[in-house]
Amino acid sequence: PLANTAIVANLPYILPNEVIGDITYEPYGALVGGSDGLTFYRELAKQILALPPANRPQTLLLELHPVTASEVKKTFSPLGTCKIINDSASLARLLIVTPLQP
């Protein structure tokens, strides 16, 4: 069971039209999160919601793409309180979800 655990994830979130320049040396699948950048976030939320409440992790820490941060927050809001943290450039960069609700 995942109860009393945290999940920390840096999921692929780049939009397909953003794969240019010096990031092209990375594997495409490690960067691009589907056509809207949200494919892997939706799948993670779906998998966690499918768990029995007692087996869900207590905390999620997810790296964000500033462009899709508000959509990711909406995706995970059924799981608990969501807070977006900005990076040093004042861009939305981290989503903290806690506590996860049954």
C-alpha positions as CSV (number, residue, x, y, z in Angstrom):
1,P,0.0,0.0,0.0
2,L,1.0,3.6,-0.6
3,A,-0.5,5.0,2.5
4,N,1.8,7.2,4.5
5,T,4.0,7.7,1.4
6,A,4.8,10.5,-1.0
7,I,5.1,10.4,-4.7
8,V,7.5,12.8,-6.3
9,A,7.3,13.0,-10.1
10,N,8.8,14.9,-13.0
11,L,6.4,13.7,-15.7
12,P,6.9,14.5,-19.4
13,Y,5.0,17.8,-19.9
14,I,6.5,19.7,-22.8
15,L,4.1,20.5,-25.7
16,P,5.1,19.0,-29.1
17,N,5.8,22.4,-30.6
18,E,8.3,23.2,-27.9
19,V,10.8,20.4,-28.8
20,I,13.3,22.6,-30.5
21,G,16.9,23.7,-30.0
22,D,19.2,22.1,-27.4
23,I,16.5,19.8,-25.9
24,T,16.2,17.7,-29.1
25,Y,19.0,15.4,-27.8
26,E,16.6,14.0,-25.2
27,P,14.3,11.2,-26.1
28,Y,11.0,12.6,-27.3
29,G,8.9,10.4,-25.0
30,A,10.8,11.6,-22.0
31,L,9.8,15.2,-22.7
32,V,6.5,15.4,-24.5
33,G,3.3,14.9,-22.5
34,G,1.0,14.3,-25.3
35,S,-0.7,16.9,-27.6
36,D,-1.6,19.1,-24.7
37,G,1.2,18.2,-22.2
38,L,-1.2,16.6,-19.8
39,T,-1.4,13.0,-20.8
40,F,0.8,11.6,-18.0
41,Y,-0.8,13.8,-15.3
42,R,-4.3,12.6,-16.2
43,E,-3.1,9.0,-16.1
44,L,-1.4,9.4,-12.7
45,A,-4.5,11.0,-11.2
46,K,-6.7,8.3,-12.7
47,Q,-4.5,5.6,-11.2
48,I,-4.5,7.2,-7.8
49,L,-8.2,7.7,-7.7
50,A,-8.7,4.0,-8.6
51,L,-6.8,2.9,-5.5
52,P,-8.8,2.2,-2.3
53,P,-8.7,5.3,-0.2
54,A,-6.6,3.6,2.5
55,N,-4.0,2.8,-0.1
56,R,-3.5,6.2,-1.6
57,P,-0.3,8.2,-1.0
58,Q,-0.5,11.0,1.5
59,T,1.4,13.6,-0.6
60,L,2.2,14.3,-4.2
61,L,4.9,16.6,-5.4
62,L,4.8,17.2,-9.2
63,E,7.0,19.3,-11.4
64,L,4.9,21.6,-13.6
65,H,5.1,23.3,-16.9
66,P,4.0,26.9,-16.2
67,V,1.8,26.9,-19.3
68,T,-0.3,24.0,-18.1
69,A,-0.1,24.5,-14.3
70,S,-3.7,25.5,-13.7
71,E,-5.0,22.5,-15.7
72,V,-2.8,20.1,-13.7
73,K,-4.1,21.6,-10.5
74,K,-7.7,21.0,-11.7
75,T,-6.8,17.4,-12.6
76,F,-5.5,16.7,-9.1
77,S,-8.0,18.7,-7.1
78,P,-10.3,15.7,-6.5
79,L,-7.5,14.2,-4.5
80,G,-6.9,16.9,-2.0
81,T,-5.7,20.4,-1.4
82,C,-3.5,21.6,-4.2
83,K,-0.9,24.4,-3.9
84,I,1.3,25.7,-6.7
85,I,4.8,26.9,-5.8
86,N,6.6,29.3,-8.1
87,D,10.3,28.9,-9.0
88,S,12.9,31.7,-8.7
89,A,11.7,33.2,-12.0
90,S,8.2,33.4,-10.5
91,L,6.9,30.7,-12.8
92,A,4.6,28.0,-11.6
93,R,6.9,25.0,-11.2
94,L,5.7,22.6,-8.4
95,L,2.3,21.3,-7.4
96,I,1.9,20.0,-3.9
97,V,-1.2,17.8,-3.2
98,T,-1.9,17.0,0.4
99,P,-3.6,15.4,2.1
100,L,-5.1,13.1,-0.4
101,Q,-8.8,12.6,0.2
102,P,-10.7,9.3,0.1
